[in-house]
Amino acid sequence: MTTTEKLKAEMKNRPEGIFYPNIYRVRGLEASKAATNVGVRADGIAALFELPEPHVYKNDIILGSIRDFFNSPTPEEDRHTAEWMAKYPERNFFTNFDHFAPDYRTAVNVGIPGLIERIEASLEVNRKPKSVALLNGMKRTLNAFLTRVKNYADKARALANEEGYDSEKLLFAAENCEALLRGAPDTFAQGLQLVWLLHTSFVSEGRYAMAIGRLDQFLYPLYLKDKERGTLTDSFCEELLANAFLKIVEYRYRGCDDVVNIAIGGVDEDGNTAVNDLTYCVIHAVRDVNLPGPNLSARVSANCPDRFLDECLKSIGTGLGYPALMNDDVNMAALLKKGYELKDVRDYCMVGCIENFMAGKQPPWSDGRFDPIKYLEKILRDMPPEELDAIGSMDEFMDLYEEKLEIGTADYIAWMRKMTLEKDPENNMSPFLSCFCDCCIERGLDINDGGAKYPTAHGAALMGIGTVSDSLAAINKLVFDDKKVKLSKLAEALKANFEGYDDIRALCLAAPKYGNNDEYVDKYAVWYTSTLSDMFDQYRTLDGGPVYTDMASNTSNIDAGRELGATPDGRLALRPLSDAASPTYGCDTRGVTSTLLSVSKPDYTRSACGSVVNQKFSPSVFKDGKREKLAQLIRVYFARGGQEIQINSTSREILEDARLHPENYSSLVVRVSGFSALYVTLPDAVQEDILSRTQHEDV
């Protein structure tokens, strides 16, 4: 067995208790003598790093595990912890707590001791009490992090001679940790070790979906140095990466899930391809792990090597579904429109599922769901029949729909501002996280209080482009062009969920459908993207940042559909909406080329957050000969303006059998939407949604 296989087997032994890090944090809060809120918080974070007993696996090469934070609290301990945490509450997703890509590049370049030196220099010039308190809190957490690094080194050394432990690898890992105590990493293994221990430290704070970012870029200088010294082979590099990536799924072994986005490829600061040998090592390591661990995102630029896209497709073809393929040129154009500097745009990554992000340069991400179809429903359900029939043309209908959408976007923004408002920002500082955001140390300001280079960005996740486009095309054709159905009669049929109106539903289902390269319906997808982008572009976040639009619903299309009645495309009440930027499943009947021609028509440079297009191919498409054709298809799709594509390569027969016999498919990984998952662990409605996707047998 390889080291990766051994570690994977070892991790199947679940730890006792539950992930409960705050039991340590509260000890630090209780014992704190700090005079300021941020000082007390820093002591709480420091306790998270200093007190837990490090967990070292027998086959570890890269140290760091969230098993340090598993506990079995008594009811009294649970109550006591809750009381203290109520005194020092944390921000949440909406108030910019997590979904963040730390500035790992600087951390790797200068090391933790170097960051501490920068804090000390900032204390010399930032004399305001609030800044002094924050900077001292930042320094406290970094010193505590170094204690955690030392504790891991000591534990690895102590276990090196124990039976069953790989002494050579543990001593190697201990030496790498000890090097981090002295300064910046000098080897690839040391750099990866630093990043991994930082990542697990953020997780211990309760932060979810913390991205690692462009690992193949900020660790490449160390990789190159080791290769030149003759101390690193690609096989060992992949082994090191896999050792860390495997531990991302520690959450999943507890029935939970974390989404750790890693971006590869893209361009460098001069706009040239940034794909390098380390890029391929990352792809191979993810493939070796073969679990829904790192949410790998490939930035595919027009000038990237053919080998890069081919290696991505080989990985996807295993059934893993990783990486998601991102159109670098469209994403960068979209981000430039939001006012970010070109050098920062070229270095963007993704957080969470697919959200484009300026790594270490803006506060954590937030988003919410916006349902355009709901406002179409308001017209058809709320207006009296005589008023509906008084609408004389499709243009009049669209004007009315846009009026409803304007009201809807204003309501959404009011909701967003209420949800994202932190009423007491000064007492909700993040001293540890702020250490890894550009400008916070120099300004002496918290990441959410003016410290970051850029303000917050918020994403309005738009639901159902396929459902909306198909519904509008049906209204246009049946009511105004062919005049087969009065608008009031159509509304009547929708209210009845088509019961007793089979003839009308048949007409609705036969109307043109998005995803078939039919301009009659595709024009509404173009309208959808541009109109809603225009509407949301009018608004700003509370600190003056942009409001993005995106089409990355994950599984929210299922929940959104449960809140809506029947729609003019023939969809029945409570059924899922179309997923993300994809056509409605089963309606794209003319093959994948027509599908991608449709999907590339909207202007996705208006969607700065990103979009998701789910496609499913037979595994045979990924064999030599056909895979090259698929790569060419993706190149053309991206050249025409498609923003993203992610692919499942598992056959319908396997998915159907997995639903009937889940015990035989415990390791079956599928691409859900912005992430992959073990198929048999997904809710039935999500399994059905994946199963219903159109499967392409050829390119």
C-alpha positions in Angstrom: 0.0 0.0 0.0 1.1 3.5 -0.7 1.3 6.1 2.1 -1.8 7.7 0.7 -3.7 4.4 0.8 -2.4 3.7 4.4 -3.5 7.1 5.6 -6.9 6.8 3.9 -7.5 3.5 5.7 -6.3 4.9 9.0 -8.7 7.8 8.8 -11.7 5.5 8.6 -11.4 5.0 12.3 -13.6 7.7 13.6 -12.6 9.8 16.6 -14.7 9.8 19.7 -16.9 12.8 20.4 -17.8 15.7 18.1 -16.0 18.6 16.6 -16.2 21.0 19.5 -13.3 23.4 19.5 -15.0 26.1 21.6 -14.5 24.1 24.8 -10.8 25.2 24.5 -11.6 28.7 23.4 -13.7 29.3 26.5 -10.8 28.4 28.7 -8.8 31.2 27.1 -11.7 33.6 27.4 -12.1 32.8 31.1 -8.4 33.1 31.9 -7.9 36.3 29.9 -6.6 39.4 31.7 -6.9 41.6 28.6 -8.5 45.0 29.0 -10.1 45.1 25.6 -12.6 43.0 23.8 -10.2 42.1 21.0 -7.6 41.2 23.5 -9.9 38.7 25.2 -10.9 37.3 21.8 -7.2 36.9 21.0 -6.7 34.9 24.3 -9.6 32.7 23.3 -8.1 32.0 19.9 -4.7 31.4 21.5 -6.2 28.7 23.7 -7.5 27.0 20.6 -4.0 26.7 19.4 -2.1 26.0 22.6 -4.3 23.6 24.6 -5.5 20.7 22.4 -3.4 17.6 22.3 -2.1 17.3 18.7 -3.4 14.3 16.7 -0.7 12.7 14.6 -1.5 9.8 12.2 0.8 6.9 11.9 1.3 7.7 8.2 1.5 11.5 8.5 4.1 13.5 6.4 2.3 16.8 6.7 1.1 17.4 10.2 -2.2 19.0 11.2 -5.7 17.5 12.0 -9.0 18.8 13.2 -9.2 15.7 15.4 -7.4 17.9 17.9 -10.7 19.6 18.4 -13.0 16.5 19.0 -14.5 16.4 22.4 -17.3 14.7 24.4 -18.6 17.6 26.5 -20.9 16.9 29.4 -24.2 18.8 29.6 -22.7 21.1 32.1 -19.6 21.8 29.9 -21.9 22.4 26.9 -24.0 24.9 28.9 -20.9 26.6 30.3 -19.3 26.9 26.8 -22.5 28.3 25.3 -22.8 30.9 28.0 -19.3 32.2 27.4 -19.6 32.1 23.6 -22.8 34.2 24.0 -20.7 36.9 25.7 -18.2 36.8 22.8 -20.3 35.9 19.7 -18.7 35.4 16.3 -19.8 36.9 13.0 -21.6 34.6 10.6 -21.6 33.9 6.9 -23.7 37.0 6.1 -21.5 39.3 8.3 -18.3 38.1 6.6 -16.9 35.4 8.9 -15.6 32.7 6.5 -15.5 31.8 2.8 -12.2 33.6 2.6 -8.9 33.0 0.8 -6.0 34.0 3.1 -2.9 35.6 1.9 -0.8 32.5 1.9 1.7 33.9 -0.5 3.0 36.5 2.0 2.8 33.9 4.8 5.0 31.5 2.8 7.4 34.3 1.7 8.1 35.8 5.1 7.0 33.1 7.6 5.1 33.6 10.8 8.1 35.3 12.5 8.2 37.7 9.6 4.5 38.6 10.1 5.2 39.2 13.8 8.0 41.6 12.8 5.6 43.5 10.6 3.1 43.8 13.4 5.8 45.2 15.7 6.7 47.7 13.0 3.1 48.7 12.6 2.8 49.3 16.4 5.5 51.9 16.1 3.3 54.0 13.7 -0.3 53.1 14.6 -0.8 54.6 18.0 -4.5 54.8 18.3 -5.8 52.6 21.2 -8.1 50.5 18.9 -5.2 49.8 16.5 -2.8 49.0 19.4 -5.3 46.6 20.9 -5.9 44.9 17.6 -2.2 44.6 16.6 -1.3 43.2 20.1 -4.2 40.7 19.6 -2.8 39.7 16.2 0.6 39.2 17.7 -0.8 37.1 20.5 -2.6 34.7 18.1 0.5 34.3 15.9 2.7 33.4 18.8 0.0 30.9 19.9 0.0 29.5 16.4 3.8 29.0 16.7 3.1 27.1 20.0 0.7 24.8 18.0 3.5 24.2 15.4 5.9 23.3 18.2 3.4 21.1 19.9 3.0 19.1 16.6 6.8 18.9 16.2 7.2 17.6 19.8 4.3 15.1 19.4 5.7 13.7 16.1 9.1 13.2 17.7 7.6 11.5 20.7 5.7 9.1 18.5 8.5 8.4 16.0 9.7 5.3 17.8 6.3 4.0 18.7 5.1 0.8 17.1 3.3 1.2 13.8 4.4 4.8 13.3 6.6 5.6 10.3 9.6 7.1 12.2 11.4 8.4 9.1 8.3 10.4 7.9 7.4 11.7 11.4 10.9 13.0 12.0 10.9 14.6 8.6 7.6 16.3 9.5 8.9 17.3 12.9 12.0 19.0 11.4 9.8 20.9 8.9 7.6 22.2 11.8 10.7 23.2 13.8 12.0 25.1 10.7 8.8 27.2 10.7 9.5 28.3 14.3 12.7 30.0 13.1 11.5 31.8 9.9 10.1 31.4 6.4 9.8 28.0 4.8 12.9 27.0 2.8 11.5 23.8 1.2 8.3 22.8 -0.5 7.4 20.5 2.3 7.9 23.3 4.8 5.7 25.6 2.8 2.9 23.1 2.5 3.2 22.3 6.2 2.8 26.0 7.1 -0.3 26.4 4.8 -1.9 23.2 6.1 -1.5 24.1 9.8 -2.8 27.6 9.1 -5.8 26.1 7.3 -6.7 23.7 10.1 -6.3 26.6 12.6 -8.9 28.6 10.7 -11.2 25.6 10.8 -10.7 25.4 14.6 -12.1 28.9 14.8 -15.3 27.5 13.2 -14.6 29.0 9.8 -16.1 27.1 6.9 -15.2 26.9 3.2 -11.8 28.5 3.7 -10.0 28.4 0.4 -6.3 27.6 -0.1 -6.2 29.5 -3.3 -3.4 29.4 -6.0 -1.3 26.7 -4.3 0.5 25.9 -7.5 1.7 29.5 -7.7 2.7 30.6 -4.2 4.4 27.3 -3.5 6.1 27.0 -6.9 9.3 28.9 -6.0 9.9 26.4 -3.2 9.1 23.5 -5.4 11.5 24.9 -8.1 14.2 25.4 -5.5 13.9 21.8 -4.2 14.0 20.5 -7.8 17.1 22.5 -8.5 18.7 21.1 -5.3 17.7 17.6 -6.3 15.8 17.1 -3.0 12.3 16.7 -4.4 10.7 14.4 -7.0 7.3 14.8 -8.5 6.1 11.5 -7.0 7.1 12.7 -3.5 5.6 16.1 -4.1 2.3 14.4 -5.0 2.6 12.2 -1.9 3.0 15.3 0.3 0.0 17.0 -1.3 -2.2 13.9 -1.0 -1.3 13.6 2.7 -2.7 17.1 3.3 -5.7 16.8 0.9 -6.9 13.5 2.5 -7.4 15.3 5.8 -9.9 17.8 4.2 -12.3 14.9 4.3 -12.0 14.5 8.1 -15.3 16.5 8.2 -16.9 14.1 5.9 -16.0 11.1 8.0 -18.1 12.7 10.7 -21.1 13.2 8.4 -20.2 16.8 7.7 -18.7 18.6 4.8 -16.1 21.3 4.1 -15.6 22.9 0.7 -11.9 23.8 0.4 -11.3 25.5 -3.0 -7.9 25.2 -4.6 -7.3 27.1 -7.9 -4.7 25.9 -10.4 -3.5 27.3 -13.7 -4.5 30.7 -14.9 -2.1 33.4 -15.8 0.9 35.1 -14.1 1.3 38.8 -13.4 2.3 39.5 -17.0 -0.7 37.6 -18.5 1.3 34.6 -19.6 0.2 31.1 -18.8 1.0 30.2 -15.2 0.6 26.4 -15.6 3.7 24.7 -14.3 5.0 21.3 -13.2 3.5 21.8 -9.7 0.1 22.3 -11.3 0.2 18.8 -12.6 1.3 17.4 -9.3 -1.8 19.0 -7.7 -4.1 17.4 -10.3 -2.4 14.0 -9.8 -2.6 14.3 -6.0 -6.3 15.1 -6.1 -6.9 12.1 -8.4 -4.9 9.8 -6.1 -7.0 10.9 -3.1 -10.1 10.2 -5.1 -12.4 11.7 -2.5 -14.6 14.8 -2.5 -11.9 16.7 -0.7 -10.3 19.7 -2.2 -12.7 21.6 -4.4 -10.3 21.9 -7.3 -10.9 24.7 -9.8 -8.9 25.0 -13.0 -8.4 28.4 -14.5 -8.4 27.7 -18.2 -6.9 30.6 -20.2 -6.8 30.8 -24.0 -3.0 30.4 -23.9 -2.9 27.4 -21.5 -1.1 24.2 -22.8 -3.2 21.4 -24.3 -1.7 19.1 -21.7 -3.2 21.1 -18.9 -6.8 20.7 -20.2 -6.1 17.0 -21.0 -4.9 16.3 -17.5 -8.0 18.0 -16.1 -10.2 15.8 -18.2 -8.4 12.7 -17.2 -9.1 13.5 -13.6 -12.8 14.3 -14.3 -13.1 11.1 -16.3 -12.4 9.0 -13.3 -15.8 10.0 -12.0 -14.4 12.4 -9.5 -15.8 15.5 -11.2 -12.7 17.6 -10.4 -11.6 20.0 -11.4 -14.3 22.5 -12.4 -13.2 24.3 -15.5 -13.2 28.1 -15.4 -12.9 30.4 -18.3 -10.0 32.6 -17.2 -10.5 35.3 -19.8 -14.2 35.8 -19.0 -13.7 35.8 -15.3 -10.9 38.4 -15.4 -12.9 40.6 -17.7 -15.8 40.4 -15.3 -13.6 41.3 -12.3 -12.0 44.2 -14.1 -15.4 45.7 -14.6 -15.8 45.8 -10.8 -12.8 48.1 -10.5 -10.1 45.7 -9.2 -6.5 46.4 -10.3 -5.2 44.3 -13.2 -2.4 42.7 -11.1 -4.9 41.6 -8.5 -7.3 40.3 -11.1 -4.7 38.1 -12.7 -4.1 36.6 -9.3 -7.7 35.9 -8.4 -8.8 32.5 -7.1 -12.1 31.0 -5.9 -13.7 30.6 -2.5 -16.5 28.2 -1.6 -17.8 26.6 -4.7 -17.0 28.9 -7.6 -17.0 32.4 -6.3 -14.3 34.6 -7.8 -12.2 36.2 -5.1 -9.2 38.5 -4.6 -7.1 36.3 -2.3 -6.1 38.1 0.9 -7.4 41.5 -0.4 -11.1 41.7 0.6 -13.2 40.6 3.5 -14.9 37.2 3.5 -17.6 36.4 1.0 -21.4 36.5 1.5 -24.2 35.7 -0.9 -28.0 35.0 -1.0 -30.6 33.5 -3.3 -32.7 35.6 -5.7 -35.6 33.9 -7.5 -36.6 35.8 -10.7 -39.2 33.2 -11.5 -41.1 34.3 -8.4 -41.8 37.7 -9.9 -43.1 36.1 -13.1 -45.4 34.0 -10.9 -46.7 37.3 -9.2 -47.9 38.5 -12.6 -49.6 35.3 -13.6 -51.1 34.5 -10.2 -52.0 38.0 -8.8 -53.3 39.9 -11.8 -57.0 39.6 -12.6 -57.8 37.7 -15.9 -59.1 40.8 -17.7 -55.8 42.7 -16.9 -53.7 39.7 -18.2 -55.7 39.6 -21.4 -55.3 43.3 -21.9 -51.5 42.9 -22.3 -51.2 43.3 -26.1 -47.7 42.1 -26.9 -44.7 40.3 -25.6 -42.9 43.6 -25.3 -45.6 44.9 -23.0 -45.4 41.7 -20.9 -41.6 42.0 -20.6 -41.9 45.7 -19.5 -44.3 44.5 -16.8 -41.9 41.7 -15.8 -39.0 44.1 -15.5 -41.0 46.4 -13.3 -41.6 43.5 -10.9 -38.0 42.5 -11.0 -36.9 46.1 -10.1 -39.1 45.9 -7.0 -37.7 42.4 -6.3 -34.0 43.5 -6.5 -34.7 46.5 -4.2 -36.3 44.1 -1.7 -33.4 41.8 -2.0 -30.9 44.6 -1.4 -32.9 45.7 1.7 -32.7 42.1 3.0 -29.0 41.9 2.2 -28.2 45.0 4.0 -30.1 43.9 7.1 -28.5 40.5 7.1 -24.9 41.8 6.5 -25.1 44.6 9.1 -22.8 44.0 12.0 -24.1 46.3 14.7 -20.9 46.2 16.9 -17.9 45.8 14.5 -15.4 47.1 17.1 -16.2 44.2 19.4 -16.3 41.6 16.7 -12.8 41.8 15.4 -10.9 38.8 14.0 -7.3 39.2 15.1 -6.0 36.0 13.7 -7.7 36.2 10.3 -6.7 39.8 9.9 -3.0 38.7 9.9 -3.6 37.1 6.5 -5.3 40.0 4.7 -3.3 42.5 2.8 -3.1 46.0 4.4 -4.6 45.0 7.8 -1.2 44.9 9.6 0.0 48.1 8.0 -3.2 50.0 8.6 -3.7 48.6 12.1 -7.3 47.8 11.2 -9.5 44.7 11.3 -10.3 42.8 8.1 -14.0 43.8 8.5 -13.3 47.4 9.7 -11.4 49.0 6.9 -8.2 46.9 7.0 -8.6 45.1 3.7 -7.4 46.6 0.4 -10.9 46.2 -1.1 -14.4 46.5 0.4 -16.8 43.6 0.8 -18.5 42.0 -2.2 -21.8 40.3 -2.1 -23.2 37.8 -4.6 -26.9 37.6 -5.6 -27.3 34.0 -6.8 -29.8 34.0 -9.6 -32.1 31.0 -9.8 -33.5 29.2 -12.9 -32.2 30.8 -16.1 -33.5 27.8 -18.0 -36.9 27.9 -16.2 -37.3 31.6 -16.9 -36.1 31.5 -20.5 -38.3 28.5 -21.3 -41.3 30.1 -19.6 -40.9 33.4 -21.4 -40.5 31.5 -24.8 -43.7 29.6 -24.0 -45.7 32.7 -23.3 -44.3 34.4 -26.4 -45.2 31.5 -28.7 -48.5 30.2 -27.2 -50.0 33.6 -26.3 -48.7 36.2 -28.6 -47.3 34.5 -31.7 -49.5 31.5 -32.3 -52.4 32.8 -30.2 -53.3 29.3 -29.1 -53.9 30.2 -25.5 -55.1 33.3 -23.7 -52.7 34.6 -21.0 -55.6 34.4 -18.5 -56.2 30.7 -19.5 -52.5 29.9 -19.1 -52.6 31.5 -15.7 -55.6 29.4 -14.8 -53.8 26.2 -15.8 -50.8 27.1 -13.7 -52.9 27.8 -10.6 -54.4 24.3 -11.1 -51.0 22.8 -11.5 -52.2 21.8 -15.0 -54.8 19.4 -13.5 -57.5 19.3 -16.2 -55.3 21.2 -18.6 -53.3 18.5 -20.1 -53.7 20.1 -23.6 -52.2 23.4 -22.4 -49.3 21.6 -20.6 -48.5 19.7 -23.8 -48.3 23.0 -25.6 -46.0 24.4 -22.9 -43.7 21.4 -23.0 -43.5 21.5 -26.8 -42.5 25.2 -26.8 -38.8 26.0 -27.7 -36.4 25.2 -24.9 -33.1 26.7 -23.8 -30.1 24.6 -24.6 -30.8 23.7 -28.2 -29.2 26.7 -30.0 -32.6 28.1 -30.8 -32.6 31.9 -30.9 -36.3 32.0 -30.2 -35.7 31.0 -26.6 -31.9 31.8 -26.2 -32.6 35.5 -26.5 -34.4 35.4 -23.1 -31.3 33.9 -21.5 -29.3 36.8 -22.9 -32.0 39.2 -21.6 -32.0 37.5 -18.2 -28.2 37.9 -17.6 -27.9 41.5 -18.8 -31.1 42.8 -17.3 -30.5 41.4 -13.8 -26.9 42.5 -13.9 -28.0 46.0 -14.7 -30.4 46.0 -11.9 -28.0 44.8 -9.2 -25.1 47.0 -10.5 -27.1 50.0 -9.2 -26.4 48.9 -5.6 -23.5 48.6 -3.2 -22.7 46.7 0.0 -22.7 48.6 3.3 -19.0 49.5 2.9 -19.3 50.5 -0.8 -18.3 47.2 -2.4 -20.0 45.7 -5.5 -23.0 43.4 -5.6 -22.2 40.6 -8.0 -24.7 38.4 -9.9 -24.0 34.8 -10.3 -25.6 31.6 -11.4 -24.3 28.9 -9.0 -27.4 27.6 -7.2 -25.7 24.4 -5.9 -28.8 22.5 -4.7 -30.9 25.7 -4.0 -32.8 25.1 -7.3 -34.5 22.2 -5.5 -35.5 24.4 -2.5 -36.5 27.3 -4.7 -38.7 25.0 -6.7 -40.5 23.8 -3.6 -41.7 27.3 -3.0 -43.2 27.8 -6.4 -46.2 26.7 -8.3 -46.3 25.4 -11.9 -44.5 27.5 -14.5 -45.3 28.2 -18.2 -42.5 25.9 -19.4 -44.6 22.9 -18.3 -42.9 22.4 -15.0 -45.2 21.1 -12.3 -45.5 22.8 -8.9 -42.9 22.1 -6.3 -40.5 20.5 -8.8 -36.9 21.8 -9.0 -36.0 24.8 -11.1 -33.3 24.5 -13.7 -29.9 24.3 -12.1 -27.6 27.3 -12.0 -26.7 28.4 -15.6 -27.6 25.0 -17.1 -30.6 24.4 -19.3 -33.5 22.5 -17.7 -32.5 18.9 -17.5 -33.9 16.8 -20.3 -34.9 19.8 -22.4 -31.5 20.1 -24.2 -32.2 17.4 -26.8 -30.0 18.4 -29.7 -26.6 17.3 -28.3 -23.9 18.9 -26.4 -22.7 21.2 -29.1 -26.1 22.9 -29.3 -26.3 23.0 -25.5 -23.0 24.8 -25.2 -23.8 27.2 -28.1 -26.9 28.3 -26.2 -25.2 28.5 -22.9 -22.4 30.7 -24.3 -24.7 33.4 -25.7 -25.3 35.4 -22.5 -22.6 38.0 -21.6 -20.9 36.4 -18.6 -18.5 39.2 -18.2 -21.4 40.7 -16.3 -21.3 37.9 -13.8 -18.3 38.7 -11.7 -18.9 36.0 -9.1 -19.1 33.1 -11.5 -21.6 30.6 -12.9 -22.1 26.8 -13.0 -22.9 24.7 -16.0 -23.4 21.1 -15.2 -23.0 18.5 -17.9 -22.9 14.7 -17.9 -20.9 12.5 -20.3 -20.6 8.8 -20.6 -17.3 7.5 -19.3 -16.4 6.4 -22.8 -16.0 10.1 -23.9 -12.9 10.4 -21.7 -11.0 7.6 -23.5 -8.1 8.5 -25.7 -9.3 9.9 -29.1 -12.6 11.2 -27.8 -11.1 13.1 -24.9 -9.2 15.3 -27.4 -12.5 16.2 -29.1 -14.0 17.1 -25.7 -11.1 19.4 -25.0 -11.6 21.1 -28.4 -15.3 21.5 -27.7 -14.5 23.2 -24.3 -12.0 25.5 -26.0 -14.6 26.6 -28.5 -17.2 27.0 -25.8 -14.8 29.2 -23.8 -13.8 31.2 -26.9 -17.5 32.0 -27.5 -17.9 33.3 -23.9 -18.9 30.3 -21.8 -17.8 31.0 -18.2 -17.6 27.6 -16.6 -18.3 23.9 -17.1 -18.2 21.0 -14.7 -18.7 17.4 -15.7 -20.0 14.1 -14.3 -18.7 11.0 -16.1 -20.7 8.3 -14.3 -23.3 6.4 -16.3 -27.0 6.6 -15.6 -27.1 2.8 -15.0 -24.5 3.1 -12.2 -26.4 6.0 -10.5 -29.7 4.1 -10.7 -28.1 1.0 -9.2 -26.5 3.1 -6.5 -29.9 4.3 -5.4 -31.1 0.8 -5.2 -28.0 -0.7 -3.6 -26.1 2.1 -1.8 -24.1 -0.4 0.2 -22.2 -1.3 -3.0 -21.3 2.3 -3.8 -19.9 3.8 -0.7 -17.0 5.4 -2.6 -18.9 6.7 -5.6 -18.1 10.4 -6.1 -20.2 12.7 -8.2 -20.2 16.3 -9.1 -23.2 17.9 -7.4 -22.9 21.5 -8.5 -20.2 23.7 -7.0 -18.7 20.7 -5.2 -18.4 16.9 -5.4 -19.8 14.5 -2.9 -20.3 10.8 -2.2 -23.4 10.0 -4.1 -25.1 7.7 -1.6 -24.8 10.3 1.2 -26.8 12.9 -0.7 -30.5 13.5 0.0 -32.8 11.7 -2.3 -34.0 14.9 -4.1 -30.3 15.8 -4.9 -29.6 12.3 -6.2 -32.7 12.5 -8.4 -31.6 15.9 -9.7 -28.2 14.6 -10.7 -29.8 11.5 -12.2 -32.1 13.6 -14.4 -29.3 15.5 -16.1 -29.0 14.9 -19.8 -26.3 12.4 -20.5 -24.2 12.9 -23.6 -22.9 9.7 -25.2 -20.6 11.4 -27.7 -19.0 14.7 -28.6 
